[in-house]
Every structure is written in C-alpha cells, then in structure tokens.
Amino acid sequence: ERKDPYIRVKVKKNDTDTSYRQTALVAAYAARINSPDASKLFAFVQNNYSKTQYVGVEKALYLSEMVDNLPDTNASVSYTMGGKAYDVELSNGFSEVVKVPSININDLKITKVTGDVSVLSMFTGSYTENVKNDSGLTLSRKYYDAATGKEKTTFAADDLVKVEITYTIDKSAIDNTYEISDYAPAGLKPLDNPWSYGVRDALGCWYRQFDGQKVTFVVGKYDEKYPPKPLVYYARVASPGEYIAEGSIAQGSMVKSSIVTIKDAKIVIEP
C-alpha cells in the first residue's frame, strides 16, 4: 500500500502486527537490492510500532545495507527569492522550509544544488474537492445551541454556538496521528477561551489550536478510549446572514494522502 511518505505491506485488515513485521522485513530486502522503495518502507517502520513484534534485527539489516549507498558529499542548496540570495547547508538531517505566495512562485529560482537533495512541494487549496476518503477514518460535525443543547443550524444574534466533531480512526489506518481541522463560517467567531463565557466542558483533546476561523485538533490512533470522545469548540455569533461552513477535514500528520472530508453546511444567523 503506497501513501506518501510511506509504503507498507498490508495483509488482513486488522492484523497490523503482521503487517508491521513484514514491512520491516521487506524494507531490509529492498535495501539489499537497492530499491527506491526502501526508504519509504523503512519510514513506516520507524514511525509506527507493535506491542508483540520485535523488528530490531530487520532495522539493523536495513541500516547495514543502506550505509554502503550513502553519498560522501554534503548536501546544500542555493536559491534566490525577492532579490536576495540564500545558501543553505542541509547536512546532518537539516532541512529548509520556503513559503512562497502563489503570485510570486516564478520569483523563486534554484541556482545550485550539491549532494542528494529531495524536495517536497505543498500547495494550499480546497480539500473537499476531488478527494478520495480513507476508509479507515470517519468524521461528522454538528452544531448546537450551547445554552439549550439543541442541535440546529439557525442561530440568533446573542447565541453561543457549540461545535461538536465526532471521529473514529481504525487501527489499520496507515498513520498514527491525525490533524482534524474545522473552519468556522464568517458569521461565527471561534473562542479560544470559552471559560470566560462560563463553559467548562471544552476538553476532549490534548491539543487544540486556533488560527482565525480555523480550529485544529490533534488526535492519536492508539487513544485508549474507543470510540473517542467528540472534539468540541465554541463560537460566538459575529454578524447576521447566511454562511457556508466548509467541511471538516481529518488528515494524517505524516501521510497527507490519508484523509477524509465531509460536506459543507449552511449556517443562518438571524438579525
């Protein structure tokens, strides 16, 4: 099964231990024959684990094979952007992140590369269009009147809105950690400190981040409680009107192609 940045050997749906051990063995073999898939197989082994399978020998075999293929030269890259020149050393595991507005993409020029350098390009865009949902993930979202607990999508000007996101992550999902993001419509303002409004039940997750209209949760595949508690955040009404709430997104922290989205919803704020 190929989902960047991983490749894994997939057997029975719920037999993740056998899958993990066989992937470790195949990674060692792939390194032996100098296969380009070796590093992605090993990356899966490194970033996952099994409570019943020991793969230390397979890891040692992989490393012993790969060490003979490592280049002797250090890695570096030089580029220009915005009229300035940059020289970056990438040795010893270092990386460089370059953020470029799409309107200025033609302004970025790579002028020199030394050693073996890889590039990962990421572009922001609509997740809900042309996305194949991962069968190992489920996601749903509901809106409530925080005062009455009644589910609804039409609110009054003085309402406090409770947003509840329910999810499941199957043990066969390829990633261990997932980011669940929700975008509040323009008529609502997410509250990063709902306690000032008397709210006391806004937990449900060990990490939650607010960035404008975007609220992000981080959840794990190996959480002890199953099904996990719903994720909750609160929002206050900002202005009346009809708004489109973009669908929530669950996406792997490492495997970006492991993703599930839900449909947009309409929220009405009455004057």
C-alpha positions in Angstrom: 0.0 0.0 0.0 1.5 3.3 -1.1 0.6 6.5 0.6 3.4 9.1 0.7 5.7 9.2 2.6 5.1 5.5 3.4 4.9 2.2 1.8 3.7 -0.8 3.9 2.9 -4.4 3.4 -0.8 -4.7 4.0 -2.3 -8.1 5.0 -5.6 -8.7 6.8 -7.5 -5.5 7.7 -7.0 -5.8 11.4 -3.7 -7.7 11.5 -1.5 -4.7 12.0 1.3 -6.6 13.8 1.9 -8.9 10.9 1.8 -6.0 8.5 4.4 -4.2 10.6 6.8 -7.1 10.8 6.5 -7.9 7.1 7.1 -4.3 6.2 10.3 -4.3 8.3 11.5 -7.5 6.5 10.7 -6.1 3.1 12.5 -2.8 3.9 15.6 -4.8 4.6 15.3 -6.7 1.4 14.6 -3.6 -0.6 17.7 -2.0 0.8 19.7 -5.2 -0.2 18.6 -4.9 -3.9 18.9 -1.1 -3.8 15.2 -0.5 -4.5 14.0 3.1 -4.5 11.1 2.0 -2.3 13.4 1.0 0.6 13.4 4.4 2.4 9.5 4.7 2.3 9.2 1.1 3.7 11.7 1.9 6.5 10.0 5.2 7.2 6.7 3.4 8.0 8.6 1.0 10.4 10.4 3.9 12.1 7.2 5.9 12.8 5.0 3.0 13.9 5.3 0.2 16.4 3.9 -3.1 17.6 3.4 -4.4 21.1 4.0 -8.0 20.0 6.6 -7.9 17.2 10.3 -7.1 17.6 11.9 -5.8 14.4 15.3 -4.7 15.7 17.1 -7.2 13.6 15.3 -6.1 10.5 16.2 -2.5 11.2 19.9 -3.4 11.7 19.8 -5.2 8.4 18.3 -2.3 6.6 20.8 0.2 8.0 23.8 -2.1 7.3 22.7 -2.3 3.6 21.9 1.4 3.2 25.2 2.7 4.8 27.1 1.4 1.7 24.9 3.5 -0.6 25.3 6.8 1.2 27.0 9.6 -0.8 30.2 11.0 0.6 29.3 14.6 -0.3 27.5 17.1 1.9 24.1 18.4 0.8 23.4 22.1 0.2 21.2 24.3 -1.9 21.4 27.9 -3.1 18.4 29.9 -4.3 17.2 33.4 -4.9 13.9 35.0 -4.0 12.7 38.6 -3.7 16.0 39.9 -5.0 18.0 38.1 -2.3 20.4 35.1 -2.5 20.3 32.3 0.1 22.8 29.5 0.7 21.6 26.6 2.9 23.5 23.7 4.3 21.4 20.5 4.6 23.8 18.1 6.2 23.2 16.1 9.3 19.4 15.9 8.8 18.8 19.6 8.4 16.0 20.9 6.2 14.8 24.2 4.8 11.2 25.5 4.6 10.5 28.1 2.0 7.0 29.7 2.0 6.1 31.4 -1.3 2.8 33.2 -2.1 1.4 31.6 -5.3 1.5 35.0 -7.0 5.3 35.1 -6.5 6.1 31.5 -7.4 8.1 32.5 -10.5 10.3 34.6 -8.4 11.9 31.5 -6.7 15.0 30.3 -8.5 17.2 27.3 -7.5 20.7 28.3 -8.6 22.9 25.5 -7.2 22.4 22.0 -5.6 25.2 19.9 -4.0 24.7 16.3 -2.9 21.5 14.3 -2.7 18.6 16.8 -2.1 14.9 16.0 -2.0 12.1 18.5 -2.5 8.6 18.3 -1.1 6.1 20.8 -2.6 2.9 21.6 -0.7 0.1 23.8 -2.0 -2.9 25.1 -0.2 -6.3 24.5 -1.8 -9.7 23.0 -1.4 -9.6 19.6 0.3 -13.2 18.7 -0.2 -13.0 18.6 -4.0 -11.6 15.5 -5.8 -10.5 13.8 -2.5 -10.7 10.0 -2.1 -11.7 9.5 1.5 -9.7 6.9 3.5 -11.9 4.0 4.6 -10.1 3.8 7.9 -11.4 7.2 9.0 -14.9 8.5 9.8 -15.8 12.1 10.5 -19.0 14.1 11.3 -19.9 17.5 12.6 -22.9 19.0 14.4 -23.9 22.5 15.7 -25.7 23.1 18.9 -27.2 26.0 20.9 -24.7 26.0 23.8 -27.4 27.2 26.3 -30.1 24.7 25.5 -28.1 21.8 24.0 -30.5 21.7 21.0 -28.9 20.7 17.6 -29.6 23.4 14.9 -28.1 25.4 12.1 -30.1 28.6 12.6 -28.9 30.9 15.4 -29.9 34.3 16.9 -27.6 37.2 17.4 -26.9 36.6 21.1 -26.4 32.8 20.8 -23.3 30.9 21.9 -22.7 28.0 19.4 -21.2 24.6 20.3 -19.5 22.8 17.5 -19.1 19.0 18.1 -16.9 16.9 15.8 -17.1 13.1 16.1 -14.4 10.9 14.6 -13.0 7.3 14.5 -9.6 6.1 13.4 -9.4 2.4 12.6 -6.3 0.5 13.8 -5.5 -0.3 10.2 -5.1 3.4 9.3 -1.7 4.0 7.9 -0.8 7.0 10.1 -0.6 7.2 13.9 -1.5 10.8 14.4 -4.2 12.8 12.6 -5.0 16.5 12.5 -8.7 17.3 12.4 -9.4 20.9 11.1 -12.7 22.7 11.1 -13.3 26.1 9.5 -15.9 28.3 11.2 -18.1 30.3 8.7 -17.6 34.0 8.6 -20.7 34.6 10.7 -19.1 32.8 13.7 -16.0 33.7 15.7 -14.3 30.7 17.4 -13.5 31.2 21.1 -10.0 30.2 22.2 -11.0 30.9 25.8 -14.7 29.8 26.2 -14.2 29.7 30.0 -14.9 33.4 30.1 -18.4 32.6 28.8 -19.0 30.1 31.6 -18.1 27.0 29.5 -16.4 24.1 31.4 -16.6 21.1 29.1 -14.4 22.2 26.2 -11.8 19.5 26.7 -11.9 16.2 24.7 -8.5 16.6 23.1 -4.9 17.1 24.4 -4.1 19.6 21.7 -6.2 22.3 20.1 -5.1 25.4 18.1 -7.0 28.4 17.0 -5.9 30.4 13.9 -8.5 32.9 12.8 -11.5 30.8 11.5 -9.6 27.6 11.6 -9.6 25.3 14.6 -7.2 22.3 14.6 -7.2 19.2 16.9 -4.5 16.5 17.1 -5.7 13.0 17.9 -3.9 9.6 18.0 -4.8 6.2 16.6 -3.8 4.5 19.8 -6.0 6.5 22.2 -7.2 4.2 25.0 -10.8 5.2 25.0 -12.8 3.9 22.0 -14.8 5.3 20.5 -13.1 8.6 21.4 -14.9 11.5 22.9 -16.2 14.1 20.5 -14.0 17.1 19.9 -15.6 20.4 21.0 -15.1 24.1 20.5 -17.3 27.1 20.9 -18.0 30.2 18.8 -20.0 33.4 19.3 -22.2 35.0 16.6 -20.3 37.7 14.7 -22.8 39.0 12.2 -26.2 38.1 10.7 -26.6 36.4 7.3 -26.4 33.1 5.6 -22.9 31.4 5.5 -21.3 28.3 4.1 -19.3 26.3 6.7 -16.6 24.4 4.9 -16.4 20.6 5.6 -14.2 19.4 8.4 -11.0 17.5 7.4 -9.1 14.7 9.1 -5.6 14.2 7.6 -2.6 12.2 8.6 0.2 14.2 10.2 2.8 12.2 8.1 0.7 10.6 5.4 -1.1 13.5 3.9 -3.0 11.3 1.4 -4.7 9.5 4.4 -7.6 11.9 4.6 -11.4 12.2 5.0 -13.6 15.2 4.4 -17.3 15.9 5.0 -19.7 18.1 3.0 -20.1 21.8 3.5 -23.0 23.0 5.7 -25.2 26.2 5.7 -25.4 28.3 8.8 -28.0 31.0 9.2 -27.6 33.9 11.7 -30.8 35.8 12.3 -30.8 39.5 13.0 
